[in-house]
């Protein structure tokens, strides 16, 4: 194959490289030795820095301050409420996972899957490209258009690595009036386990000039040595039309995010966790030319981004070292049933929500969704949604009336721009779930499936509701949105449906949880002086609160109420339930959210709830 203009590849290998890369955590550093058969890292001299690097004193990404007393409270002040469904509500006749996508000028969504048949018949392949038609509202159909060896090379040792799609882009870079498609591909470690899917040492970008029918590879990996090897492009809508929001100069570029080392938190604890998200840009006519890429290196004194040619001078646009699930007492993820302290930065997508003028990054862990928003591609990024699905067994979608689900998370979370509503308030999140995970009922989610995400931007309001002991704000409140630590059965709407025979539980396999909560957010503020809590079933190992208090949200901060009185007295043991109604009255206050919160009881540390009401009753 002809060498691409401007592309440099160093094919030399050091004779003393070991057979495979091993990461060692020593005093906070990671030492690495290379796998046999891998191309050597591109020479640092080739990528000399052409833009002054922002000093560490002038640039530091926002670290989301979200964990208070063991509770994850999103730090974003942009959205008043956000809600994502607990499982798929739109499914397709497909097979596979990952599914990065783009929206081309021909009106179709193009998506790539790993390890499956895609939207075609057997056999499957390690990677497949598909063309989709329709919308979640009208129904989505697809067809497979390319697969397997037609989709680039495996640059690492093919006995241990295969190809995985991580990002897609549709843009007219050559000005011929038609989109070129680009597909970011990484080499990911496969067999033998336990190192399966724990290592991504190389990546490149493929190009198609015929809407995905054929693809042009590069002559070597564009990224190596585990740096920027999980690549996903910023989705600016159909043919990148909304890139113009950046202005005439900056809109000439394609923007891509990258993660080092691995595509998510590794199951092997010897490998480094992913805590940083990086950003690069490249002229849209030169995407396969590695020498044309520039990496975000911080902001200058004027607050504008600076871009470095040297990858080593890049700075993260988001650093989040937070972990979830400090310890598990049951369940877990495949290959490690007691995985814990899971990091939150993973392969996902970044999409520009044009109606809201906001960038959305959708990340995930094995147990949670972690969604961030920002006003620019480089931030500052703030967490706006933390959705906790708990550990397996998951429940999955099912038509079986006896199934208590659905409740299932998934990987990697993406939002196709084609499916964003005209007002930007409704988006559709695509996820996959490994087909070997244990589902208590329903079918595995190893396919292209969508669930709805709804958001409401924050607007300042003044509480004006008069006392009314019959006005349950859990029902009548504007934009009422249930919130919880975790909902085992995937039905948080049961909190305010008026049916006390159905109950939710926070039994999620997390050991010794420091806190549980159940509550609501609204899109406006209300006067409040009372909540009523109807318990669910209790068991010998949990179902009650060891301690119980009420909080309201004011200016995005959760504050304990004053003069709390519980009637009847709450016993703080198994006798608290089932189906008992406790009225928690307090000094009148205000907020655009309210919740009951406390340490969950029992050896399994969980709580249950059948109903939660909220009032400005005028009683205190």
ZAKEFI-42785 format. One record per atom (N, C-alpha, C): x, y negated, z. Coordinates in steps of 0.001 Angstrom, whole numbers, plus 500000, padded with zeros to 6 digits. Layout:
<gumis>
XYZ ...
</gumis>
This chain:
<gumis>
500851501197500000 500000500000500000 500879498764500000 500454497760499244 501207496521499166 501190495801500512 502341495281500901 502421494535502151 501652493231502014 500780492919502983 500028491682502952 500967490503503128 500669489418502430 501508488237502533 501571487746503973 502772487537504430 502943487014505778 502923488069506857 502696489358506492 502636490417507482 504027490985507700 504426491156508949 505733491702509292 505551492954510109 506269494008509774 506163495238510545 507554495770510826 507882495982512072 509154496543512499 508966498038512667 509574498836511803 509384500284511851 510480500998512606 511400500256513214 512460500907513978 511926501394515301 512535502439515825 512149502989517119 513408503210517956 513322502923519209 514459503147520103 514594504630520381 515807505187520348 515970506623520546 515654507089521958 515642506153522931 515469506583524308 514025506446524795 513051506220523880 511661506111524319 511149507474524761 510371507475525825 509832508728526342 508669509192525496 508193510408525763 507161511005524941 505831510299525016 505517509646526105 504260508919526175 504360507806527199 503494506805527017 503529505646527902 502944505996529259 503646505572530299 503185505779531663 503221504438532368 502148504080533026 502102502819533770 502352503102535241 503169502277535855 503466502409537271 503211501082537947 502380501090538972 502132499879539745 503161499812540873 504051498835540770 505093498685541783 505191497210542158 504880496941543411 504974495568543928 504231494580543052 503070495018542561 502228494118541788 502633493997540333 503644494747539878 504046494694538485 503750496018537827 503744496009536496 503469497230535746 504658497492534852 505304498631535066 506401499024534199 505874499981533156 506397499918531926 505860500748530860 506993501316530016 506809502541529580 507667503154528588 506777503639527471 507314503724526239 506456503873525071 506190505324524719 505042505537524034 504704506853523506 505566507154522286 505874508402522114 506531508813520885 505572508631519729 506088508234518593 505253508088517413 504593506735517287 504778505811518233 504163504493518149 505122503521517481 504557502613516691 505394501573516117 505936500690517228 507154500194517050 507739499326518064 506986498016518124 507013497338519275 506356496033519369 506912495065518334 506068494210517788 506527493217516835 507519492284517508 508549491947516779 509636491157517352 509146489816517865 509554489460519082 509187488165519641 509729487027518785 510885487261518139 511476486205517332 510604485855516132 509880486831515630 509024486591514474 507904485632514818 507405485745516069 506258484944516463 506699483769517348 507619482987516865 508090481841517646 506941480871517909 506950480291519083 505887479384519486 505985478084518697 504868477686518043 504865476451517271 504105475334517957 503462475627519086 502694474628519826 503168474649521272 503446473510521866 503899473508523268 502889474198524169 503377475011525031 502516475743525950 502066474839527103 500807474956527468 500329474220528637 500958474826529884 501466473990530750 502119474502531949 501086475098532891 501573475994533774 500675476611534740 500055475580535660 500705474421535783 500165473378536643 498960472693536007 498864472761534659 497768472074533978 496676473021533530 496892474309533605 495860475233533149 495693476396534115 494467476617534524 494129477788535309 492674478123535024 492404479338534569 491006479676534295 490192479706535574 488918479405535432 488033479449536588 487908480893537063 488148481117538335 487926482428538920 486550482423539580 485603483172539029 484236483121539565 484189483485541043 483723482551541855 483573482773543289 482164483296543519 482004484614543489 480667485196543432 480358486129544584 481354486550545357 481142487553546386 481099486894547759 479942486949548402 479768486397549742 479144487480550617 479847487867551685 479353488889552616 478934490163551885 479712490525550861 479439491753550136 478332491649549104 477770490465548898 476702490265547925 477249489473546737 476989489953545524 477404489240544321 476321488232543961 476619486946544107 475698485872543741 476320485084542592 475749485165541389 476330484489540225 476617483012540484 477753482554539957 478217481195540212 477709480187539189 477135480660538073 476674479749537038 475528478885537538 475544477622537140 474453476701537441 473685476332536172 473922477029535101 473257476703533837 471877477334533750 471769478596534175 470490479292534103 469828479317535476 468544478976535502 467782479101536739 467464480553537018 467090481295535983 466772482717536114 467307483467534912 467572484733535084 467912485639533984 467469487037534388 467024487800533415 466511489138533710 466793490043532524 467373491208532794 467610492196531749 466891493483532123 466297494117531141 465542495341531387 466458496452531875 465869497395532597 466647498445533250 467087499553532311 466532499595531103 466930500598530123 466446500147528763 466715500978527743 466265500663526390 464746500533526325 464306499574525535 462898499540525140 462765499618523623 463899499540522913 463938499750521470 465025500770521178 464664501858520519 465627502888520158 465620503087518644 466624503776518148 466759504020516713 467159505475516477 467003505909515250 467397507258514855 468878507217514504 469732507308515524 471166507147515341 471909508007516348 473222508079516180 474055508893517061 475435508261517133 475882507937518358 477199507358518520 477205506326519633 478362505668519799 478495504664520845 479290503470520339 479454502487521185 480228501259520983 479452500195520197 479209500346518909 478313499515518116 478620498013518109 479862497551517909 480058496128517621 479349495787516313 478938494532516153 478122494196514985 478406492785514498 477904492485513283 477947491150512714 476741490976511800 476432489724511474 475259489379510664 475762488683509407 475572489328508264 476137488823507019 475142487963506245 475644487304505201 474815486397504409 473719487124503634 473841488453503443 472806489209502735 471624489535503633 471654489075504896 470555489281505824 470657490529506671 471603491414506369 471748492664507105 472677492493508307 472434493313509316 473369493478510414 474242494680510095 475541494518510233 476485495616510044 477046495995511407 477123497289511649 477581497753512961 478424499002512797 479381499190513684 480266500344513647 480126501137514936 480078502435514815 479996503287516003 481203504199516091 481463504675517291 482499505667517513 481889507023517789 482607508074517447 482275509454517822 480810509819517596 480386509835516366 479009510224516099 478683510140514620 477425510438514309 476959510419512922 476508509035512491 476382508106513437 475855506804513088 474414506922512639 474089506266511549 472746506344510977 472715507301509786 473539508316509826 473585509279508742 473462510698509233 473492511675508323 473408513083508702 474747513599509199 474766514807509716 476003515455510132 476899515635508898 478212515712509082 478923515694510359 479205514280510843 479609514197512112 480002512924512665 481480512655512424 481967511527512919 483361511151512751 483772510284513935 485071510013514033 485526509167515130 485069507732514950 484738507334513698 484272505973513465 483420505933512206 482347505136512246 481390505036511146 480885503604511058 480651503125509831 480064501809509610 478662501977509045 477731501157509544 476327501287509180 475737499920508837 474688499939508002 473965498723507644 472551498823508212 472111497768508930 470823497784509598 469859496793508963 468585497158508992 467505496286508548 466472496184509660 465706495079509662 464639494916510628 465087494212511890 464151494086512815 464384493424514093 463798494287515198 464106493979516459 463493494744517549 461964494684517518 461412493568517059 459961493425517027 459327494221515897 460015494332514751 459442495024513597 459916496463513471 460953496819514197 461564498133514071 462867498050513306 463854498821513734 465184498787513137 465480500117512458 465895500047511202 466336501221510466 467768500984510005 468459502065509682 469841501923509274 470284502998508318 471443502771507709 472065503773506843 473571503705507020 474188504868506955 475641504942507063 476255504616505711 477305503761505697 477888503365504421 479379503676504312 480053503978505412 481468504364505374 481783505125506641 482754506035506554 483025506856507730 484424507448507684 484911507835508853 486127508633508993 487372508008508406 488084508760507578 489384508356507061 489302507164506116 488108506820505660 487953505627504834 488085504348505653 488213504489506969 488221503341507858 489566503189508558 490626503181507795 491923502840508343 492701504005508912 493888503677509381 494851504668509840 494845504792511352 495344505932511819 495664506103513227 497159505871513349 497544504727513902 498958504364513942 499696505079515064 499016505444516109 499640506188517197 499644507678516850 500137508497517752 500214509938517541 498798510491517338 498452510977516126 497073511411515855 496645512633516655 497592513325517280 497202514462518123 496674514001519477 496875512728519799 496420512199521088 495564510949520961 495451510387519748 494726509137519570 493787509232518370 492685508486518443 491855508304517264 491405506855517182 490542506545516208 490113505172515961 488835504863516734 488768503643517227 487561503159517893 487274501733517429 486021501445517047 485682500067516662 485476499205517894 485985497981517851 485834497081518995 485174495755518630 485213495350517369 484621494075516990 484347494001515507 483360493182515097 483054492961513688 482801491478513446 483048491059512193 482898489663511809 482439489594510358 481506488699510059 481071488410508691 481303486935508431 482147486611507443 482478485221507164 482944485093505716 482623483991505079 483093483727503718 484377482918503807 485491483614503869 486771482933504001 487389482534502684 487028483219501591 487634482898500297 486780481961499455 485614481573499965 484794480586499282 484071481066498053 483868482392497929 483170482904496746 481667482996496933 481169482528498091 479733482540498335 479217483829498934 480100484792499178 479711486061499789 480603486335501000 480025486995501994 480787487305503200 481787488418502960 482964488268503534 483835489404503761 483505489953505149 483596491256505301 483395491874506603 484750492269507173 484911492058508478 486126492463509167 485753493378510326 486581494395510522 486346495393511562 487615495554512395 487540495196513671 488665495394514583 488642496829515084 489795497495514976 489905498914515316 491089499103516250 490896499866517319 491997500203518198 492270501702518145 493499502072518470 493824503475518687 493642503764520161 492780504731520467 492432505033521849 492803506475522162 493387506678523335 493832507994523769 492642508933523911 492770510123523330 491717511134523471 492254512277524322 492262513479523811 492735514627524575 494258514604524684 494878515237525683 494206515977526751 493823515075527922 492782515458528600 492383514738529813 493376515065530930 493495514313532004 492600513236532452 492888511871531858 493774511796530837 494089510498530260 493127510106529142 492056510870528942 491115510560527867 490575509146528004 490646508400526898 490019507081526796 490547506092527834 491774506304528260 492352505435529281 493445504528528744 493699504546527444 494900503887526954 494678503430525512 494889502142525251 494710501572523914 495973500809523529 496975501481522936 498263500836522710 498330499966521458 497412500159520488 497529499471519207 496169499078518665 496185498069517804 494943497636517158 495264496925515857 494297496914514962 494424496169513712 493043495716513278 492975495027512135 491713494524511605 491591494959510144 490499495640509808 490209496063508436 489348495018507739 489364495047506401 488590494076505602 487792494794504518 486562494318504311 485722494816503226 485207493641502411 485339493740501070 484833492704500165 483558493142499458 483012494306499832 481802494806499171 480760495244500199 480629494454501250 479633494696502295 479728496102502896 480968496468503213 481197497667504003 481339498965503248 481255498935501921 481379500186501174 482813500706501192 483784499824500987 485199500189501036 485930499213501946 487059499679502486 487787498889503473 489281498878503166 489893497721503373 491324497575503159 492030497537504507 493011498402504659 493781498513505898 494970497566505864 495636497415506980 496921496723507042 498031497767506947 499261497294506772 500390498213506626 500957498689507951 500409498201509000 500834498598510332 499911497947511340 500027498308512589 499156497688513600 499464496200513727 498420495394513796 498604493958513983 498956493629515428 498507494469516351 498788494280517773 499294495592518342 500292495505519193 500931496708519723 501352496471521169 501977497494521729 502508497417523095 501422497069524105 500183497521523827 499062497360524747 498651495910524989 499022495003524131 498699493592524318 497724493138523244 496573492616523696 495517492143522802 495049493277521887 494921494460522453 494590495632521643 493114496037521728 492308495307522492 490856495428522408 490352494085521909 489961494027520640 489653492780519955 488173492743519599 487470491653519968 486105491446519491 485924489981519124 485242489738518009 485137488409517431 483981487618518036 484156486315518086 483087485411518479 482041485391517370 480793485710517716 479694485795516760 478987484445516696 479161483745515573 478548482444515369 477281482537514511 476637483689514488 475390483820513753 475597484242512318 474560484122511520 474570484585510137 475703483935509359 476631484766508869 477790484310508098 478591483252508852 478502483269510179 479247482322510990 478759480894510876 477461480719510548 476951479386510234 477069478391511387 477032478850512623 477043477918513747 478446477507514180 479477478007513478 480840477582513809 481011476085513590 480151475485512781 480252474049512521 480103473214513790 479551473818514846 479405473077516100 480770472651516648 481837473339516230 483181473012516701 483805471848515957 483159471388514879 483710470292514095 484384470797512836 484659469923511872 485183470355510563 486540471040510632 487389470637511564 488712471249511642 488651472615512327 488112472676513532 488113473923514296 487185474980513709 486212474586512906 485296475569512315 485927476310511141 487148475966510758 487834476691509681 488398478021510161 488302478270511460 488929479443512058 487896480495512461 488352481726512472 487630482796513158 488227482911514552 487370483161515539 487813483251516929 487627484682517414 488632485174518121 488597486563518597 489074486618520038 488405487456520826 488780487686522221 489529489006522321 490434489093523288 491226490293523445 491459490660524894 491623491944525125 491925492501526444 493183493348526308 494026493325527314 495255494121527311 495022495501527920 495894496415527561 496026497746528159 494875498698527843 493665498301528134 492568499253528029 491280498500527731 490286499210527275 489029498573526878 488061498404528044 488414498961529201 487603498842530419 488419499364531584 487829499321532769 488522499842533938 488888501301533710 490144501678533883 490548503052533582 490107504032534664 489828505259534235 489503506302535205 490757506800535908 491921506557535310 493187506928535926 493695505749536748 493748505865538081 494143504721538917 495587504298538726 496412505091538043 497794504697537791 497886503632536709 496816503418535965 496819502440534893 496302501098535408 496733500001534793 496312498679535283 494856498397534974 494187497710535871 492809497307535646 492769496096534722 491666495938534027 491479494788533156 490865493654533969 491577492540534066 491103491396534846 491105490106534044 491676490102532832 491838488869532066 491260489004530662 490589487955530224 490066487853528867 490846486766528144 491383487114526956 492190486179526179 491449485768524908 491915484684524293 491274484147523098 492336483811522057 492007484077520798 492879483710519678 492023483137518555 492689482505517613 491979482061516413 492900482211515215 492280482287514035 493029482499512804 492211481897511663 492835481255510673 492067480740509534 491245481855508892 490019481526508515 489108482567508022 489609483225506746 490511482583505999 491044483203504781 492281484048505060 492731484132506339 494002484801506633 493880485779507797 492718486382507982 492470487161509196 493382488377509303 493748489000508184 494645490158508246 496119489777508275 496417488512508223 497792488026508270 498157487751509732 498892488653510338 499209488544511757 499954487256512092 500776486767511165 501561485572511448 500699484318511525 499460484392511052 498573483225511070 497783483112512368 497841484110513222 497071484083514472 497739483159515486 496884482435516212 497342481577517296 496541481920518552 497197481812519697 496613482275520952 496409481105521908 495266481119522553 494943480062523507 496009480027524597 496577478839524802 497683478681525750 497366477653526814 496089477442527082 495686476475528087 495195475198527442 494875474225528268 494425472933527773 495471471885528089 495545470884527234 496482469807527433 495931468749528366 496657467653528495 496227466582529375 494918465952528951 494581466085527643 493326465536527148 492169466512527287 492433467695527889 491400468692528075 491136469552526857 491854469290525756 491656470064524536 492539471310524552 492097472378523873 492888473618523892 494180473474523111 495207474177523565 496449474292522819 496589475731522356 497285475917521247 497356477227520606 498810477581520335 499219478754520776 500606479200520636 500710480323519612 501794480297518854 502052481376517898 502559482625518600 503242482429519708 503814483538520468 502752484119521394 502415485369521193 501401486033522010 501776486011523483 503070486040523784 503508486066525174 503175484765525905 502851483721525190 502546482443525825 501042482226525979 500262483246525695 498811483104525833 498428482975527309 497300482333527551 496733482186528885 495306482731528858 494839483356529914 493471483877529911 492455482745529937 491345482946529235 490229482002529344 489322482381530505 489422483621530954 488658484088532110 489506485067532890 489643484815534175 490299485753535083 489298486115536164 488961487383536261 488045487841537302 488591489149537860 489224489066539029 489834490234539667 488867490947540597 487610490510540590 486596491121541446 486414492600541075 486102493420542068 485758494815541823 484414495122542471 483765496166541988 482476496584542538 482579498028543014 481705498394543935 481626499742544499 482957500127545163 483119499567546357 484347499823547112 484512501309547416 483415501993547650 483483503432547928 482157504074547547 482219505271546964 481014506018546631 480869507217547542 479633507531547917 479379508734548707 478778509836547848 478375509525546604 477824510512545677 477917509918544283 477556510709543287 477512510204541919 478866509783541413 478884508882540461 480123508404539879 480107508495538385 481269508338537769 481348508368536317 482021509649535846 481889510005534584 482482511234534077 483991511270534307 484497512407534724 485919512587534909 486418512171536280 485600511420537033 486006510996538363 484751510652539146 484206511619539850 482913511450540489 482944510498541669 484120510073542070 484188509139543188 484958507880542789 484804507428541559 485467506214541107 484996505032541943 485921504156542299 485565503035543155 486460501846542846 486123500697543430 486860499456543189 487048499224541690 485928499225540981 485936499165539525 486014497704539068 486937497405538154 487101496036537664 486005495682536661 485791494373536449 484585493909535773 484806493358534365 486044493218533912 486304492712532564 486475493895531617 485638493940530571 485622495087529664 485317494642528240 485506495573527302 485098495340525913 483605495063525864 483230493968525236 481825493614525097 481644492761523873 480945491638524022 480789490712522905 480719489303523435 481054488351522566 480815486934522841 479985486402521680 478836485832521997 477937485311520985 477602483864521330 477467483046520292 477048481668520499 475531481598520391 474887481199521489 473444481007521510 473189479564521083 472914479376519784 472834478024519223 471720477180519830 470499477709520040 469456476858520629 469825476336522017 470563477124522784 470940476710524134 472323476061524189 473030476092523041 474390475537522976 475275476166524054 475216477504524125 475968478218525157 476615479467524567 477816479775525064 478528480992524695 478255482045525767 477942483249525338 477580484331526250 478571485480526090 479257485830527160 480138487009527175 479472488105527988 479263489247527369 478597490369528033 479628491443528347 479941491576529628 480861492597530104 480081493615530940 480779494609531482 480102495706532164 481111496492532982 480609497289533910 481373498337534570 480570499623534433 481090500703534986 480331501960534932 479015501849535687 478907500875536580 477728500793537439 476932499493537270 477500498502536571 476869497182536527 477005496545535154 476173495519534892 476388494551533825 476954493288534469 477888492626533771 478506491391534253 478470490387533102 477516489448533132 477309488528532025 477754487118532429 478516486456531527 479078485141531775 478595484144530717 478619482853531064 478285481807530095 479325480705530174 479446479952529060 480418478858529010 479964477822527990 480400476566528138 480048475528527170 480945475488525947 482111476145526009 483045476196524886 483596477618524783 484218477961523661 484791479308523552 485861479608524596 486510478580525106 487589478780526090 487134478511527518 485857478262527720 485334478161529069 484931476752529454 484777476520530760 484949477497531849 483831478525531883 484203479781532095 483257480886532126 482739481090533545 481417481250533665 480778481474534958 479838482673534866 479884483510535869 478969484651535933 477542484144536117 476617484616535250 475220484227535434 474302485409535708 474785486636535480 473940487801535758 474811488967536188 474486489514537338 475106490741537839 473967491741538018 473913492745537150 472852493752537193 473454495061537659 472969495559538799 473528496751539439 472598497929539180 473118498947538470 472323500129538140 472559501284539108 473549501165539984 473889502273540850 474631503358540081 475051504369540811 475771505481540199 474786506536539703 475288507524538961 474401508563538469 473888509423539627 472807510170539501 472146510405538223 471327509216537750 471434508915536427 470580507920535819 469257508591535447 468285507765535104 466976508319534770 466679508290533277 466948507198532606 466756507163531172 465305507001530768 465052506590529513 463681506414529051 462976507756528897 461690507758529144 460923509000529046 459446508678528953 458710509508528216 457249509403528167 456591510256529240 457398510935530035 456894511807531086 456421510959532259 455148511058532590 454577510237533660 455207510540535011 455800511710535175 456409512068536456 457807511484536619 458336510879535550 459683510315535611 459640508968536309 460417508773537373 460400507497538087 461191506403537387 461945506762536323 462793505796535619 461991504859534760 462616504095533881 464011504264533471 464982503403534286 466229503863534378 467289503084535005 468613503608534499 469261502864533636 470550503285533111 471302502076532586 472569501987532927 473415500909532417 473955501262531052 475240501111530854 475802501491529566 477030500686529199 477614501025528045 478853500421527567 478811500311526056 479630499537525357 479991498236525877 478870497275525519 478481496431526373 477340495549526176 477616494523525077 476734494461524079 476860493482523006 475502492833522751 475522491586522260 474297490881521867 474426490510520395 473748491208519494 473785490822518077 473072489481517876 473730488536517198 473149487201517005 471864487247516195 471699488251515356 470494488379514531 469243488475515393 469378488983516617 468207489264517442 467978488223518541 468598487045518418 468343485964519366 467119485185518903 466193484903519805 464960484207519445 465242482764519032 464275482153518352 464455480797517838 464705479787518949 464160480043520138 464387479120521250 465575479523522117 466202480659521804 467374481116522535 467090481756523872 465828481814524275 465491482295525614 465376483807525692 465307484478524544 465244485942524503 466382486466523645 467142487373524203 468212488057523485 468023489559523672 468698490343522849 468600491802522952 469999492367523163 470152493116524229 471437493684524610 471516495119524124 472581495424523414 472845496795522954 473855497448523882 473581498665524303 474544499457525073 474451500913524660 475488501644524988 475496503090524809 475747503737526158 475402504989526283 475708505749527486 476241507108527073 477354507486527654 477998508741527304 477012509892527396 476914510703526347 475852511710526252 475983512826527270 477122512952527929 477257514013528934 476881513545530337 476564512268530471 476153511822531801 474862512508532205 474720512698533501 473562513416534029 472341512501534084 471288512881533362 470030512149533405 469010512983534160 468431512386535185 467469513117535998 466194513412535219 465850512515534309 464740512762533383 464968511886532170 464271512177531101 464457511400529890 465617511910529057 465880511198527958 466904511607527007 468155510751527169 469323511310526817 470548510506526842 470438509304525906 471222508285526194 471176507035525448 472364506894524505 472772507988523883 473947507961523010 473508507566521602 473130506312521458 472589505815520195 472594504293520208 472186503687519099 472029502247519031 470670501905519626 470689501345520828 469454501004521515 469542499613522099 468399498984522275 468350497592522707 467441497426523914 467790496507524778 466942496096525888 466897494568525913 465792494028526399 465573492589526336 466257491874527494 466885490753527171 467456489830528139 466726488498527994 466125488012529074 465446486717529052 466130485768530021 466235484508529624 466895483502530445 466051482232530458 466266481407531467 465620480102531576 466648479107532086 467003478111531309 467956477106531778 467431476360532995 468341475962533848 467967475255535080 467533473832534779 466453473397535432 466007472013535401 465710471573536834 466174470401537194 465926469890538541 464426469682538757 463941470076539938 462526469914540253 462362469563541721 461220469009542045 460888468640543420 459720469507543872 459818470181545029 458705471022545482 457466470184545805 456324470591545286 455094469821545481 453921470695545922 454147471995546128 453030472874546469 452547472633547894 451250472443548036 450626472218549348 450475473536550084 450348473515551396 450126474757552146 448884475505551653 449039476791551451 447933477630551000 448280479074551346 447638479612552360 447951480961552834 447538482036551846 446800481673550812 446360482649549811 447149482567548512 448065481616548416 448833481443547187 450160482194547296 450180483412546791 451382484241546816 452292483810545673 453352483106546001 454262482584544992 455032483684544263 455022484892544834 455618486026544129 454833486385542874 453593485916542817 452739486147541656 452527484860540864 452257483764541565 451870482520540902 453049481611540562 454220481871541124 455362480991540918 455782480910539464 456292479762539075 456699479537537690 457970480330537374 457883481163536347 459048481940535914 459539482928536946 458634483478537774 459044484365538855 459861485539538308 461015485774538931 461940486815538487 462418487599539699 462147488910539765 462616489695540912 464125489855540896 464717489871542086 466155490093542235 466367491139543318 467465491862543242 467749492921544199 469211493311544122 469699493981545164 471048494532545089 471079495603544024 470182496562544096 470017497588543073 468643498211543240 468051498630542129 466728499251542134 466857500658541563 466793501644542423 467087503029542044 466227503520540891 464949503148540874 464036503688539877 463830502757538691 464515501601538691 464447500718537542 463161499940537411 462444499738538535 461165499030538485 461130497884539503 461972496870539362 461908495746540305 460576495007540245 459838495168539140 458526494526539034 457521495115540020 457824496247540617 456924496818541615 456841495938542870 457801495033543059 457797494196544255 456588493269544317 456038492909543155 454933491942543165 453758492379542289 453561493702542177 452458494177541336 451182494470542124 451214494282543450 450024494498544259 449739495938544621 450584496864544170 450379498292544435 451400498754545472 450955499005546690 451876499396547754 452134500895547786 451527501641546851 451799503081546794 453092503368546037 453553502408545249 454810502546544528 455883501776545295 457067502347545369 458114501650546105 459455501798545407 460306500835545636 461670500863545132 462628501173546273 463813501625545885 464846502004546835 466184501481546352 467069501158547273 468432500756546907 469418501902547098 468931503125547145 469796504297547299 470585504484546003 471810503955545957 472584503881544716 473934504580544799 474159505351545838 475391506117546032 476576505280546508 476391503993546725 477475503211547299 477539503468548797 478723503728549289 478892504054550703 479037502795551542 478395502805552699 478549501749553695 478382500350553088 477278500149552396 477012498840551797 476941497765552884 477577496633552681 477515495576553699 476185494854553724 475443494861552587 474183494122552558 473282494632551450 471987494548551689 470931494764550703 470079493511550649 469425493275549519 468460492183549477 467385492476548438 466217491888548667 465081491934547741 464473490542547725 464163490018546550 463611488677546514 463197488229545134 463074486908544983 462635486295543735 463407485004543472 463525484688542180 463939483366541734 462793482763540927 462704481417540943 461736480707540129 462450479670539271 461742479141538303 462307478095537455 462005476700538000 461360476622539162 461155475365539854 461188475617541353 461308474557542118 461408474676543569 460024474651544215 459922475346545371 458666475421546122 458943475238547614 457912474699548322 457923474751549780 457646476201550192 458324476652551262 458194478028551733 458230478049553254 457427478928553856 457524479128555304 457216480564555724 457066481467554743 456680482834555126 456912483810553978 457392484991554312 457374486111553382 456758487313554093 456172488191553320 455614489431553861 456289490600553163 456806491507553957 457590492653553473 456822493928553788 456442494669552741 455797495971552894 456840497034552592 457100497885553538 458171498867553423 457769500022552515 458774500708552013 458562501972551312 458836503128552258 459056504293551682 459323505471552499 460700505370553143 460812505875554358 462102505982555019 462467507456555148 463761507701555335 464259509075555450 465247509134556596 465713510315556893 466637510474558011 467937509723557787 468332509539556499 469622508905556218 469492507462555748 468283506877555770 468172505482555395 466773505087554958 466648503835554566 465365503303554126 464948502071554902 465784501572555823 465448500424556659 466645499476556747 466420498325557347 467477497346557603 467975497497559039 469290497499559227 469855497425560573 469692496029561155 469759495037560296 469424493662560689 468738493005559505 467913492020559776 467050491472558732 466894489969558918 467121489221557849 466923487780557884 466361487332556534 466026486037556433 465469485454555212 466378484324554756 466583484242553442 467362483159552871 466573482493551743 466815481194551541 466275480469550391 467447479943549573 467199479763548264 468246479227547398 468015477735547178 469005476955547559 468981475508547365 470270475090546675 470130474444545523 471301473995544774 472269475162544537 471697476308544219 472430477536543882 473217478105545069 472893477714546279 473491478289547481 472389478947548307 472690480123548844 471728480841549671 471932480454551135 470844480022551777 470900479459553128 469917480206554031 470373480582555219 469483481221556184 468405480238556642 467183480747556791 466094479913557286 466211479757558806 465511478745559347 465506478482560788 464256479063561444 464403479393562720 463289479814563584 462526480984562987 463259482008562609 462638483197562026 461919483999563105 460666484387562798 459867485210563702 459221486325562879 459391487592563315 458874488735562562 457741489386563342 456591489535562662 455406490129563281 454863491262562398 454663492468562978 455100492892564311 456627492948564371 457164493151565540 458615493202565695 459198494305564817 460232493968564087 460860494946563188 461780495851564009 461647497194563909 462357498096564816 463807498406564447 464221498115563205 465599498370562769 465981499842562866 465036500734562561 465319502165562499 464290502813561573 464272504143561541 463421504847560597 461941504558560816 461563504184562008 460162503911562287 459667502623561623 460548501919560912 460150500702560206 459139500980559098 459093502203558598 458183502531557495 457533503865557724 456713504290556744 456485503680555438 455229502807555406 455142501981554382 453967501155554082 453502500325555276 454440499752555972 454113498834557052 454402497407556591 453512496495556976 453623495113556531 454171494249557667 455282493585557383 455914492692558343 455853491266557795 455363490357558596 455310488951558221 456510488244558843 457339487630558002 458534486927558448 458272485432558270 457916484776559369 457593483352559344 458805482541559793 458915481322559269 460078480492559583 459705479016559397 460575478150559883 460366476719559737 460278476364558255 459289475516557924 459085475193556522 460354474632555901 460659475131554722 461827474695553979 461464474693552494 462451474687551639 462178474715550206 463285475494549513 463017475890548282 464014476582547482 463424477019546161 464304477333545209 463853477935543957 464135479433543948 464364479984545151 464518481420545332 464351481769546801 463939482992547054 463811483470548430 464141484951548437 464735485427549540 465029486860549640 465116487266551096 464782488549551332 465098489177552603 466437489880552414 467286489832553431 468647490319553290 469137490838554626 469997491841554587 470572492371555811 471375493623555546 471987494137556576 472742495375556496 471782496543556387 471906497387555341 471022498546555228 471376499620556237 470369500336556700 470570501291557771 470759502722557300 471074503593558267 471245505014558009 472615505351557472 472919506633557444 474215507067556933 474363506819555440 473244506736554722 473279506466553283 473172504975552972 472997504152553988 472914502687553873 472088502239552660 470775502458552764 469887501939551742 468589501470552391 467822500681551639 466523500190552093 465472500530551049 464203500449551439 463106500660550502 462109499534550642 461319499338549588 460335498260549592 459176498620548670 457962498322549119 456776498523548290 456245497203547742 456405496125548507 455870494830548088 456590493722548844 456741492570548175 457298491389548824 456475490178548394 455918489455549365 455103488275549098 455819487038549622 455493485882549051 456121484628549474 455062483529549508 455063482710550597 454005481720550799 454555480417551369 453817479365551101 453850478162551923 452516478162552663 452477478901553762 451202479181554442 450771478061555378 451691477179555755 451355476108556676 451206476576558101 451836477715558425 451650478309559751 452738477931560732 453852477398560264 454971477072561152 455354475608560985 
</gumis>
